[in-house]
Amino acid sequence: MAQRDEALRRAQETMRRLQHEVRTPISQIVGYSELLEEELEDRGAADLVDDLRKIRDAATRLLDLADGKLRDEQDPGAPVLPDEDAIVKGDAEAADPAEGLAARILVVDEDANDRELLARRLERHGFAVSSARDGIEALRRIESDAPDLVLLEVMLPGMGGLEVLERVRRQRSRAELPIILATALDDSQDAVEGLDRGANDYVTKPFDFPVVIARVRSQLDAHRTARQVAQLARQLEFRSAFIREALGRDVSGDLLVEMAERPDVLDLGHEYRRVIAVVADVRGSRLRASALEPAQETGVLKNVLDGLSEVVEHHRGIVDSVSGDSLMALFGLPLRADDDTERAAACAVAMQLEMEEINARSSRVQLPALQIGVGVASGDVVVVGLGTGDHVKYKAVGEPLVRAVRIEEQARAGEVWICAGTREALGMLANVHGEAELPAAEGDEPLRAYRLLGLGGASLISLRTATPE
């Protein structure tokens, strides 16, 4: 049984090779006939075109007969279907050749006539064409010539086209180097296997040249788009690194994208900027320090501050600073938005809610639960550059940052307090209960603050344990 299967496999492979060898020269007759027709029409010798068309039509019929006979030999019961790929069309629908002037195409084919035919047709459309006669030379050409696209014959001597494809794909993706398979066989076996191994597309012989040109252009367009996307990604990463360095702090990915699209984003220091500062401070530092080992205290603080930083990023703010067991976030810098105040207030409430999850994580590693107080203040700041040359970092300076700290000191564990300016900006969105007048700082007036229980509107967030007193 095994011997019979092996004999059948060899017979099928022989028939496939025979079909390839029969189709190749006939396909060349069809292709050259079409090429000569175009050249004669260009030179005004239209009287010879009819004879060439007769030759081409005869070759096409011969190709159909050969395909049918070979299919009958392989499977006498199989129906003989018309070979649509053998219908050779004019090139009237080909795209503008000027679009592909810079594109370099490598044609890989064992047959010199096929290589020449493809090269001449592609060059007529403005492509720069090089060629290789086998797999080894193709790999060498890919390394030395850096083509933009490869037209690769499947059946090559020695190293076959599919093996060449596999080797290329180990180093270059479909986007990096498009590869279109070419085959003289009229079944889909090679095409399916080639696509599975990483080919971008395939064409069959005799070539329908408008289709070949269209597929080449389509793959080159995708290749150019991929290169542009990669270049933009590199530019974005470079600008993002510069923004992080200049601001001296981490910025969320979404905010970085917005900032990278604004060339004036770091043109700071020329005007007052309205910001909303949110300060969160961990309560009970003395008791914690006396009860925990240094490594444990570091672990629990990192758990809290990392979790709060994620809340800030989610609400599209930036973490301005982390000092000891306190975190300050800013909204409205470096980009301003109409909903800065609402997002800042929602962030403050969400910080308190997030403490439940943070404490749950701490509990799983036997660390104590912690609580925070949160203060929010709005106002104008000046952004100043600290440092020189390439090491300038931008820092917001102004009363809102100081007031946010004073208000946070007023808040008890689990509470959020906001300044009068923030309360006014939130309007009916704010659910507040209770107010306090903080003592005046030196050279300043008393500070009025409001206890925030939650927000309505789109934010729709509230403290679960908040009960009016």
VOGU-3710 file (C-alpha; in Angstrom, 3 decimals, decimal comma):
1> maqrdealrr> 0,000/0,000/0,000  2,820/2,397/0,912  4,629/1,585/-2,332  1,475/2,277/-4,309  0,961/5,651/-2,587  4,588/6,597/-3,243  4,278/5,588/-6,899  1,111/7,662/-7,205  2,794/10,666/-5,581  5,737/10,426/-7,983
11> aqetmrrlqh> 3,404/10,115/-10,958  1,465/13,178/-9,892  4,680/15,131/-9,395  5,886/14,053/-12,854  2,627/15,204/-14,405  2,854/18,537/-12,585  6,378/19,028/-13,904  5,311/18,030/-17,397  2,391/20,432/-17,305  4,756/23,201/-16,223
21> evrtpisqiv> 7,205/22,427/-19,046  4,446/22,314/-21,654  2,695/25,486/-20,505  5,875/27,581/-20,252  6,838/27,839/-23,946  3,218/28,197/-25,066  2,730/30,954/-22,494  5,797/32,691/-23,902  4,262/32,628/-27,395  1,123/34,236/-25,999
31> gyselleeel> 3,058/36,833/-24,029  5,464/37,817/-26,800  2,592/38,005/-29,289  0,808/40,468/-27,079  3,987/42,491/-26,530  4,713/42,636/-30,259  1,125/43,674/-30,979  1,561/46,691/-28,732  4,905/47,641/-30,261  3,532/47,332/-33,807
41> edrgaadlvd> 0,549/49,499/-32,903  2,921/52,074/-31,380  4,915/52,122/-34,652  1,846/52,370/-36,849  2,213/48,897/-38,412  -1,347/47,871/-37,676  -1,516/45,687/-40,817  0,638/43,051/-39,085  -1,375/42,966/-35,874  -4,086/40,639/-37,246
51> dlrkirdaat> -1,521/37,945/-38,061  -0,008/38,173/-34,585  -3,446/37,854/-33,043  -4,015/34,673/-35,014  -0,761/33,273/-33,629  -1,748/34,294/-30,130  -5,224/32,775/-30,433  -3,777/29,530/-31,799  -1,327/29,348/-28,896  -4,144/29,943/-26,436
61> rlldladgkl> -6,184/27,089/-27,951  -3,114/24,849/-27,849  -2,681/25,689/-24,200  -6,276/24,710/-23,491  -5,819/21,411/-25,335  -2,605/20,626/-23,471  -4,186/21,394/-20,114  -7,185/19,244/-20,892  -5,050/16,297/-22,018  -2,826/16,466/-18,965
71> rdeqdpgapv> -5,823/16,686/-16,637  -7,342/13,663/-18,364  -4,121/11,709/-17,773  -4,084/12,593/-14,056  -7,797/12,095/-13,445  -9,837/10,787/-16,373  -13,084/11,605/-14,562  -12,262/15,251/-13,915  -14,131/17,801/-16,040  -12,055/19,935/-18,382
81> lpdedaivkg> -12,704/23,511/-17,341  -11,743/26,591/-19,357  -8,493/28,155/-18,201  -9,474/31,734/-17,449  -5,852/32,683/-16,807  -4,991/31,795/-20,417  -7,186/34,608/-21,722  -4,760/37,375/-22,558  -6,180/40,872/-22,402  -4,951/44,274/-23,497
91> daeaadpaeg> -3,099/46,583/-21,148  -5,541/49,476/-21,410  -6,598/49,245/-17,760  -3,056/49,377/-16,378  -2,407/52,136/-13,875  -0,329/55,230/-14,566  3,292/54,083/-15,015  4,603/57,256/-13,398  3,382/56,038/-10,018  5,918/53,187/-9,982
101> laarilvvde> 9,046/54,914/-11,302  11,043/54,406/-8,123  9,936/50,831/-7,437  12,540/48,067/-7,791  11,226/44,635/-8,747  13,152/41,373/-8,703  11,931/38,751/-11,204  12,941/35,200/-10,311  12,410/32,565/-13,031  14,396/29,630/-14,395
111> dandrellar> 13,407/30,398/-17,984  15,349/33,258/-19,593  12,499/34,037/-21,998  10,015/34,389/-19,151  12,411/36,643/-17,260  12,860/38,840/-20,332  9,134/38,942/-21,083  8,225/39,998/-17,540  11,075/42,505/-17,375  10,072/44,183/-20,640
121> rlerhgfavs> 6,429/44,470/-19,619  7,267/45,837/-16,170  9,813/48,290/-17,550  7,170/49,623/-19,945  5,265/50,625/-16,812  8,218/52,471/-15,313  9,559/49,848/-12,903  13,264/49,153/-12,400  13,706/45,407/-12,931  16,471/42,986/-11,966
131> sardgiealr> 16,345/39,214/-12,369  17,565/35,927/-10,921  17,514/32,458/-12,485  17,322/30,299/-9,319  16,655/30,396/-5,590  20,248/30,910/-4,463  20,731/33,877/-6,773  17,353/35,254/-5,687  18,374/35,274/-2,015  21,659/36,941/-2,940
141> riesdapdlv> 19,859/39,590/-5,011  17,386/40,303/-2,233  20,277/41,072/0,115  22,329/43,117/-2,366  19,649/44,949/-4,390  17,017/45,515/-1,640  14,050/45,211/-4,049  10,656/46,663/-3,181  8,844/43,567/-4,500  9,700/40,057/-5,712
151> llevmlpgmg> 7,933/38,141/-8,488  8,907/34,578/-7,629  8,407/31,488/-9,820  7,344/28,473/-7,763  9,143/25,785/-9,755  12,852/26,598/-9,672  15,840/24,251/-10,040  17,495/23,233/-6,780  15,959/25,448/-4,127  12,285/25,802/-5,065
161> glevlervrr> 10,317/29,021/-4,884  8,422/27,990/-1,756  11,687/27,313/0,081  12,999/30,726/-1,011  9,769/32,239/0,318  10,189/30,524/3,692  13,781/31,717/4,042  12,875/35,315/3,226  9,984/35,306/5,689  12,329/34,357/8,536
171> qrsraelpii> 13,796/37,846/8,276  11,259/40,000/6,426  7,521/40,193/6,944  4,849/40,529/4,255  4,783/44,289/4,884  8,566/44,650/4,673  9,002/42,779/1,372  5,959/41,850/-0,745  6,353/38,566/-2,666  4,031/37,573/-5,514
181> latalddsqd> 4,261/33,938/-6,573  4,144/33,026/-10,269  3,283/29,556/-11,507  2,679/27,918/-14,869  0,367/25,342/-13,257  -3,349/25,979/-13,513  -4,360/24,364/-10,203  -4,470/26,215/-6,889  -2,222/23,906/-4,858  0,913/26,065/-5,154
191> avegldrgan> -1,032/29,249/-4,556  -2,679/27,981/-1,362  0,587/26,588/-0,001  2,448/29,770/-0,922  -0,092/32,025/0,769  0,107/29,843/3,878  3,891/30,261/3,911  3,784/34,036/3,631  3,244/35,069/0,000  1,322/38,304/-0,494
201> dyvtkpfdfp> -0,371/37,247/-3,732  0,014/35,005/-6,784  -0,367/35,110/-10,576  -0,506/32,336/-13,158  1,007/31,870/-16,601  0,311/32,878/-19,278  0,205/36,232/-17,543  -2,838/38,432/-17,730  -0,620/41,516/-17,694  -3,221/44,081/-16,596
211> vviarvrsql> -3,855/41,819/-13,598  -0,113/41,405/-12,946  0,474/45,161/-13,074  -2,552/45,846/-10,888  -1,422/43,330/-8,258  2,128/44,647/-8,343  0,886/48,199/-7,828  -1,475/47,110/-5,053  1,310/45,376/-3,138  3,698/48,299/-3,667
221> dahrtarqva> 1,060/50,721/-2,364  0,622/48,569/0,742  4,424/48,368/1,093  4,774/52,168/0,893  1,956/52,634/3,394  3,632/50,223/5,831  6,918/52,124/5,498  5,167/55,432/6,124  3,392/54,032/9,192  6,708/52,721/10,547
231> qlarqlefrs> 8,380/56,081/9,913  5,550/57,949/11,640  5,794/55,533/14,573  9,517/56,248/14,895  8,886/60,000/14,731  6,132/59,706/17,328  8,368/57,704/19,648  11,181/60,258/19,268  8,829/63,159/19,998  7,223/61,249/22,875
241> afirealgrd> 10,633/60,658/24,471  11,426/64,368/24,079  8,097/65,351/25,651  8,641/63,018/28,597  12,138/64,398/29,089  11,035/68,018/28,778  8,098/67,681/31,142  10,108/65,598/33,558  7,274/63,139/34,127  5,426/60,233/32,562
251> vsgdllvema> 2,547/61,047/30,229  -0,221/58,659/29,152  -0,119/57,165/25,654  -3,308/58,932/24,504  -2,033/62,284/25,722  1,320/61,718/24,021  -0,442/61,167/20,691  -2,379/64,413/21,101  0,780/66,295/22,077  2,808/64,833/19,217
261> erpdvldlgh> 0,256/66,234/16,771  0,696/69,740/18,216  4,019/71,357/17,196  3,477/74,186/19,727  2,778/71,884/22,643  5,972/72,760/24,516  5,822/76,469/23,746  5,190/77,114/27,413  6,044/79,977/29,772  4,577/82,767/27,626
271> eyrrviavva> 1,202/82,929/29,377  -0,721/81,865/32,444  -2,232/78,407/32,147  -5,348/77,369/34,048  -4,895/74,015/35,737  -6,664/71,823/38,255  -4,359/70,247/40,830  -5,336/67,011/42,581  -3,332/65,994/45,665  -3,699/62,600/47,367
281> dvrgsrlras> -1,866/61,846/50,606  -1,645/58,576/52,531  -2,800/58,887/56,125  -1,112/57,463/59,228  2,556/57,716/58,210  3,888/57,687/61,809  1,886/54,647/62,867  2,812/52,857/59,655  6,515/53,584/60,045  6,530/52,145/63,561
291> alepaqetgv> 4,642/48,968/62,600  6,352/47,997/59,328  9,798/47,023/58,202  11,307/49,414/55,621  10,813/46,896/52,807  7,164/46,412/53,762  6,509/50,149/53,942  8,125/50,618/50,529  5,964/47,823/49,094  2,682/49,134/50,435
301> lknvldglse> 3,418/52,707/49,333  4,399/51,558/45,848  1,155/49,607/45,603  -0,855/52,712/46,539  1,002/55,244/44,397  1,104/52,966/41,335  -2,636/52,392/41,611  -3,395/56,107/41,984  -1,146/56,926/39,014  -3,203/54,559/36,859
311> vvehhrgivd> -6,368/56,393/37,920  -4,797/59,708/36,867  -3,809/58,283/33,472  -7,299/56,858/32,954  -8,770/60,349/33,461  -6,175/61,857/31,063  -4,246/63,810/33,657  -0,498/63,818/34,288  1,349/62,880/37,458  3,286/66,046/38,275
321> svsgdslmal> 5,190/64,737/41,278  5,390/62,007/43,889  6,892/63,005/47,208  7,065/60,547/50,078  3,528/59,218/50,454  1,859/62,030/48,498  0,990/62,332/44,802  0,106/65,473/42,825  -1,686/65,286/39,464  -2,442/68,117/37,046
331> fglplraddd> -5,252/68,597/34,544  -5,124/71,261/31,820  -1,379/70,954/31,247  0,198/70,596/28,746  -3,094/70,377/26,778  -6,294/72,122/27,739  -9,814/70,744/27,273  -13,302/71,939/28,137  -13,826/69,059/30,561  -10,551/69,442/32,510
341> teraaacava> -12,338/70,364/35,776  -14,880/67,562/35,487  -12,170/64,968/34,776  -10,049/66,220/37,678  -12,966/65,992/40,129  -13,947/62,548/38,819  -10,320/61,456/39,199  -10,301/62,610/42,847  -13,416/60,558/43,636  -12,094/57,574/41,652
351> mqlemeeina> -8,879/57,641/43,714  -10,889/57,014/46,866  -12,836/54,210/45,176  -9,624/52,655/43,853  -8,303/52,324/47,410  -10,631/49,334/47,891  -8,861/47,413/45,105  -5,433/48,643/46,223  -6,048/47,441/49,772  -7,335/44,107/48,470
361> rssrvqlpal> -4,020/43,605/46,636  -2,069/44,579/49,760  -4,075/42,131/51,864  -3,137/39,229/49,571  0,536/39,770/50,463  -0,128/40,453/54,150  0,315/44,233/53,952  -1,948/46,590/55,909  -4,801/48,581/54,428  -4,235/52,312/53,991
371> qigvgvasgd> -6,466/55,350/53,528  -5,977/58,649/51,742  -7,297/62,177/51,817  -7,715/64,105/48,554  -7,725/67,837/47,835  -8,561/69,642/44,573  -7,840/73,265/43,639  -8,119/75,297/40,424  -6,325/78,417/39,232  -3,662/79,923/37,002
381> vvvvglgtgd> -0,042/78,811/36,998  3,114/79,834/35,207  5,171/77,113/33,526  8,889/77,663/33,923  11,848/75,843/32,416  14,375/74,513/34,906  17,851/73,602/33,686  19,780/74,449/30,543  20,246/73,215/26,988  18,832/69,782/26,275
391> hvkykavgep> 18,146/69,169/29,977  15,386/71,733/30,494  12,386/70,406/32,434  9,122/72,307/32,673  7,469/72,886/36,034  4,131/74,467/36,901  4,389/77,096/39,650  1,454/78,876/41,272  -1,132/79,121/44,029  -3,399/76,242/42,867
401> lvravrieeq> -0,709/73,710/43,776  -0,298/75,220/47,247  -4,053/75,445/47,818  -4,577/71,825/46,764  -2,121/70,742/49,470  -3,853/72,894/52,100  -7,254/71,474/51,155  -5,907/67,900/51,190  -4,678/68,487/54,755  -8,275/69,419/55,688
411> aragevwica> -9,658/66,132/54,283  -10,042/63,158/56,569  -9,368/59,603/55,455  -11,741/58,627/52,635  -12,810/62,215/51,864  -12,454/64,531/48,845  -12,490/68,308/49,285  -12,498/70,931/46,538  -11,872/74,684/46,391  -14,552/77,291/45,695
421> gtrealgmla> -13,301/77,839/42,120  -13,607/74,148/41,334  -17,055/74,054/42,953  -18,209/76,951/40,779  -16,767/75,438/37,588  -18,545/72,115/38,217  -21,899/73,817/38,784  -24,825/71,402/39,023  -22,572/68,416/38,318  -21,110/68,500/41,825
431> nvhgeaelpa> -22,747/66,692/44,737  -21,302/68,505/47,734  -22,184/68,418/51,396  -20,393/70,415/53,974  -18,015/73,315/53,696  -15,149/74,686/55,687  -13,139/77,890/55,875  -9,459/77,138/56,178  -7,292/79,590/58,109  -5,500/82,182/56,033
441> aegdeplray> -1,928/81,443/55,092  0,657/84,167/55,501  -0,169/86,990/53,108  -3,321/85,256/51,829  -7,035/85,190/52,509  -8,972/82,388/54,216  -9,657/79,469/51,871  -13,175/78,076/51,457  -13,484/74,371/50,659  -16,359/71,955/49,977
451> rllglggasl> -16,647/68,245/50,644  -17,318/66,438/47,329  -19,486/63,300/47,497  -19,755/62,620/43,791  -20,490/63,895/40,280  -23,483/63,677/37,999  -23,618/64,075/34,249  -21,415/61,912/32,033  -19,025/61,094/34,888  -21,756/59,717/37,230
461> islrtatpe> -19,472/58,674/40,068  -19,887/58,821/43,849  -18,202/57,660/47,019  -19,848/54,452/48,182  -19,399/55,249/51,867  -20,257/58,932/51,534  -23,025/59,967/53,907  -23,869/63,587/54,591  -23,086/64,557/58,167
//
